[in-house]
Amino acid sequence: MARFIAFLRAINVGGHVVKMDHLRKIFESLGFSNVQTFIASGNLVFETKATKTGHLEKKIEKRLHEVFGYEVATFIRAKSEVLEIAGTNPFAQSKVENAVTLNISFLAEPLSESSQKQLQALKSEFDDFHIQGREVYWLSRRKFSESTITTEVNRILGKRCTSRGLNTVKKIAAKYCSS
């Protein structure tokens, strides 16, 4: 059995309230075992014999759409990937110490070269970005609610992404991905 972590978009935001025990039961009904949720924002840990994450994402998205009636974009990462993501800190320590937020956006596919250039063009004294595969690290010296570029970043990343704070990802990695 392989362990995976699912990061779901549109769970307990924007009026979409979902109880974690209900979400866990949905995952169990899909044949997954050892299903656990981590905080009420759509982070699920589960085990399965399946290994193709793209297939797992589609299976979960289909079932969640049937149950909730709206699209829930799903991003699956293997435990080794989550460990790597949590251990990556592409920014200088002095920048991190002065940051208000450091979020990781999980993408379905790596950004196109054009999108990468558009995102990097938004760098400023307040915001910095690092793109690594299917993840985008966004360090900001302001709250996202105060940022003047949040809308533009969301447009570039598109709806096929979801974000988590680095601290949340580190906690998931420490609790569920260690040997």
C-alpha beads as a LAMMPS data file, in Angstrom:
LAMMPS data file: protein, C-alpha beads

179 atoms
178 bonds

1 atom types
1 bond types

-500.0 500.0 xlo xhi
-500.0 500.0 ylo yhi
-500.0 500.0 zlo zhi

Masses

1 110.0

Atoms # bond

1 1 1 0.000 0.000 0.000
2 1 1 1.259 3.448 -0.904
3 1 1 0.516 6.555 1.158
4 1 1 -0.663 9.717 -0.562
5 1 1 -1.749 13.173 0.512
6 1 1 -4.662 14.884 -1.222
7 1 1 -4.863 18.666 -1.202
8 1 1 -8.404 19.711 -2.109
9 1 1 -9.553 23.102 -3.414
10 1 1 -12.847 24.689 -2.291
11 1 1 -13.231 22.899 1.032
12 1 1 -14.496 25.107 3.870
13 1 1 -14.040 28.324 1.883
14 1 1 -16.474 30.376 -0.156
15 1 1 -19.535 28.933 1.564
16 1 1 -18.592 25.301 0.854
17 1 1 -18.732 23.859 4.378
18 1 1 -17.751 20.204 4.662
19 1 1 -17.406 18.158 7.854
20 1 1 -14.113 16.264 7.951
21 1 1 -15.739 12.986 9.064
22 1 1 -18.011 13.183 5.993
23 1 1 -15.018 13.787 3.739
24 1 1 -13.166 10.872 5.339
25 1 1 -16.166 8.558 4.713
26 1 1 -16.274 9.605 1.058
27 1 1 -12.596 8.666 0.670
28 1 1 -13.209 5.344 2.425
29 1 1 -16.136 4.646 0.058
30 1 1 -13.638 4.954 -2.816
31 1 1 -11.706 2.002 -1.378
32 1 1 -8.932 3.985 0.324
33 1 1 -7.663 2.855 3.711
34 1 1 -6.180 4.558 6.767
35 1 1 -7.909 7.794 5.740
36 1 1 -7.153 10.760 7.970
37 1 1 -7.874 14.461 7.684
38 1 1 -5.547 17.225 8.754
39 1 1 -7.180 20.509 9.804
40 1 1 -10.484 21.402 8.209
41 1 1 -9.181 22.765 4.910
42 1 1 -9.212 19.725 2.640
43 1 1 -6.015 17.856 3.462
44 1 1 -6.428 14.088 3.447
45 1 1 -3.953 11.302 3.973
46 1 1 -4.841 7.869 2.624
47 1 1 -3.396 4.581 1.453
48 1 1 -4.165 2.633 -1.683
49 1 1 -2.672 -0.011 -3.946
50 1 1 -3.133 2.321 -6.913
51 1 1 -0.056 4.247 -7.994
52 1 1 -1.202 6.548 -10.818
53 1 1 -1.882 9.882 -9.173
54 1 1 -3.638 11.328 -12.225
55 1 1 -6.155 8.492 -12.133
56 1 1 -6.631 8.939 -8.376
57 1 1 -7.239 12.684 -8.808
58 1 1 -9.918 12.101 -11.454
59 1 1 -11.599 9.381 -9.371
60 1 1 -11.741 11.612 -6.284
61 1 1 -12.874 14.695 -8.235
62 1 1 -15.691 12.737 -9.893
63 1 1 -16.969 11.384 -6.576
64 1 1 -16.732 14.739 -4.791
65 1 1 -18.629 16.420 -7.638
66 1 1 -21.362 13.775 -7.346
67 1 1 -21.637 14.298 -3.587
68 1 1 -21.250 18.083 -3.329
69 1 1 -22.530 19.260 -6.714
70 1 1 -19.528 21.463 -7.433
71 1 1 -15.984 20.964 -8.718
72 1 1 -13.364 20.137 -6.110
73 1 1 -9.975 20.241 -7.798
74 1 1 -7.756 17.568 -6.264
75 1 1 -3.968 17.464 -6.108
76 1 1 -2.317 14.218 -5.041
77 1 1 1.267 13.989 -3.871
78 1 1 3.147 10.908 -2.695
79 1 1 4.573 11.102 0.809
80 1 1 8.106 11.421 -0.625
81 1 1 6.991 14.424 -2.671
82 1 1 5.435 16.090 0.383
83 1 1 8.665 15.559 2.330
84 1 1 10.617 17.205 -0.488
85 1 1 8.176 20.112 -0.782
86 1 1 8.218 20.699 2.983
87 1 1 12.014 20.596 3.027
88 1 1 12.435 23.086 0.207
89 1 1 13.120 26.650 1.227
90 1 1 14.174 28.561 -1.871
91 1 1 14.371 31.940 -0.166
92 1 1 17.140 33.534 1.879
93 1 1 16.571 33.213 5.619
94 1 1 16.510 37.011 6.005
95 1 1 13.601 37.176 3.524
96 1 1 11.729 34.408 5.319
97 1 1 12.181 36.131 8.682
98 1 1 10.651 39.337 7.291
99 1 1 7.793 37.583 5.493
100 1 1 4.192 37.661 6.619
101 1 1 3.258 34.564 4.596
102 1 1 4.946 31.752 2.722
103 1 1 2.459 29.687 0.758
104 1 1 2.828 26.783 -1.608
105 1 1 0.436 26.446 -4.519
106 1 1 -0.101 22.901 -5.738
107 1 1 -0.687 22.674 -9.497
108 1 1 -1.986 19.880 -11.690
109 1 1 0.762 20.505 -14.241
110 1 1 3.930 22.603 -14.262
111 1 1 3.396 26.191 -15.384
112 1 1 4.050 26.953 -19.021
113 1 1 7.140 29.013 -19.813
114 1 1 4.898 31.987 -20.595
115 1 1 3.083 31.698 -17.239
116 1 1 6.397 31.358 -15.414
117 1 1 7.621 34.601 -16.994
118 1 1 4.368 36.384 -16.103
119 1 1 4.639 35.229 -12.493
120 1 1 8.314 36.168 -12.175
121 1 1 7.479 39.631 -13.580
122 1 1 5.361 40.204 -10.436
123 1 1 8.368 39.968 -8.107
124 1 1 8.830 43.060 -5.977
125 1 1 10.173 44.204 -2.635
126 1 1 6.983 42.683 -1.150
127 1 1 6.556 39.459 -3.133
128 1 1 8.880 36.753 -4.362
129 1 1 8.206 33.489 -6.184
130 1 1 9.965 30.212 -6.734
131 1 1 8.660 27.657 -9.207
132 1 1 9.633 24.034 -8.754
133 1 1 7.847 21.441 -10.839
134 1 1 4.153 21.427 -9.943
135 1 1 4.577 23.765 -6.973
136 1 1 4.865 27.521 -6.695
137 1 1 6.304 29.023 -3.514
138 1 1 5.031 32.559 -2.809
139 1 1 6.759 34.590 -0.122
140 1 1 5.044 37.843 0.774
141 1 1 5.772 40.661 3.184
142 1 1 2.041 41.466 3.281
143 1 1 -1.118 39.546 4.095
144 1 1 -2.684 38.126 0.959
145 1 1 -5.804 40.145 1.732
146 1 1 -3.640 43.293 1.461
147 1 1 -1.662 42.232 -1.585
148 1 1 -2.107 44.218 -4.768
149 1 1 -1.162 41.232 -6.960
150 1 1 -3.296 38.373 -5.555
151 1 1 -5.817 38.627 -8.409
152 1 1 -3.042 38.603 -11.008
153 1 1 -1.301 35.612 -9.359
154 1 1 -4.610 33.715 -9.258
155 1 1 -5.190 34.475 -12.946
156 1 1 -1.744 33.141 -13.871
157 1 1 -2.060 29.992 -11.735
158 1 1 -5.667 29.352 -12.756
159 1 1 -8.373 27.367 -10.999
160 1 1 -6.409 24.134 -11.210
161 1 1 -4.433 24.884 -8.067
162 1 1 -4.807 25.109 -4.317
163 1 1 -2.546 26.717 -1.740
164 1 1 -1.334 25.852 1.732
165 1 1 0.965 27.599 4.144
166 1 1 4.460 26.147 4.384
167 1 1 3.928 25.482 8.096
168 1 1 0.848 23.357 7.317
169 1 1 2.784 21.356 4.715
170 1 1 5.651 20.859 7.172
171 1 1 3.230 19.590 9.842
172 1 1 1.649 17.154 7.374
173 1 1 5.088 15.912 6.332
174 1 1 6.229 15.444 9.939
175 1 1 3.051 13.661 11.034
176 1 1 2.253 11.483 8.016
177 1 1 5.293 11.202 5.763
178 1 1 8.136 10.221 8.070
179 1 1 9.234 6.596 7.934

Bonds

1 1 1 2
2 1 2 3
3 1 3 4
4 1 4 5
5 1 5 6
6 1 6 7
7 1 7 8
8 1 8 9
9 1 9 10
10 1 10 11
11 1 11 12
12 1 12 13
13 1 13 14
14 1 14 15
15 1 15 16
16 1 16 17
17 1 17 18
18 1 18 19
19 1 19 20
20 1 20 21
21 1 21 22
22 1 22 23
23 1 23 24
24 1 24 25
25 1 25 26
26 1 26 27
27 1 27 28
28 1 28 29
29 1 29 30
30 1 30 31
31 1 31 32
32 1 32 33
33 1 33 34
34 1 34 35
35 1 35 36
36 1 36 37
37 1 37 38
38 1 38 39
39 1 39 40
40 1 40 41
41 1 41 42
42 1 42 43
43 1 43 44
44 1 44 45
45 1 45 46
46 1 46 47
47 1 47 48
48 1 48 49
49 1 49 50
50 1 50 51
51 1 51 52
52 1 52 53
53 1 53 54
54 1 54 55
55 1 55 56
56 1 56 57
57 1 57 58
58 1 58 59
59 1 59 60
60 1 60 61
61 1 61 62
62 1 62 63
63 1 63 64
64 1 64 65
65 1 65 66
66 1 66 67
67 1 67 68
68 1 68 69
69 1 69 70
70 1 70 71
71 1 71 72
72 1 72 73
73 1 73 74
74 1 74 75
75 1 75 76
76 1 76 77
77 1 77 78
78 1 78 79
79 1 79 80
80 1 80 81
81 1 81 82
82 1 82 83
83 1 83 84
84 1 84 85
85 1 85 86
86 1 86 87
87 1 87 88
88 1 88 89
89 1 89 90
90 1 90 91
91 1 91 92
92 1 92 93
93 1 93 94
94 1 94 95
95 1 95 96
96 1 96 97
97 1 97 98
98 1 98 99
99 1 99 100
100 1 100 101
101 1 101 102
102 1 102 103
103 1 103 104
104 1 104 105
105 1 105 106
106 1 106 107
107 1 107 108
108 1 108 109
109 1 109 110
110 1 110 111
111 1 111 112
112 1 112 113
113 1 113 114
114 1 114 115
115 1 115 116
116 1 116 117
117 1 117 118
118 1 118 119
119 1 119 120
120 1 120 121
121 1 121 122
122 1 122 123
123 1 123 124
124 1 124 125
125 1 125 126
126 1 126 127
127 1 127 128
128 1 128 129
129 1 129 130
130 1 130 131
131 1 131 132
132 1 132 133
133 1 133 134
134 1 134 135
135 1 135 136
136 1 136 137
137 1 137 138
138 1 138 139
139 1 139 140
140 1 140 141
141 1 141 142
142 1 142 143
143 1 143 144
144 1 144 145
145 1 145 146
146 1 146 147
147 1 147 148
148 1 148 149
149 1 149 150
150 1 150 151
151 1 151 152
152 1 152 153
153 1 153 154
154 1 154 155
155 1 155 156
156 1 156 157
157 1 157 158
158 1 158 159
159 1 159 160
160 1 160 161
161 1 161 162
162 1 162 163
163 1 163 164
164 1 164 165
165 1 165 166
166 1 166 167
167 1 167 168
168 1 168 169
169 1 169 170
170 1 170 171
171 1 171 172
172 1 172 173
173 1 173 174
174 1 174 175
175 1 175 176
176 1 176 177
177 1 177 178
178 1 178 179
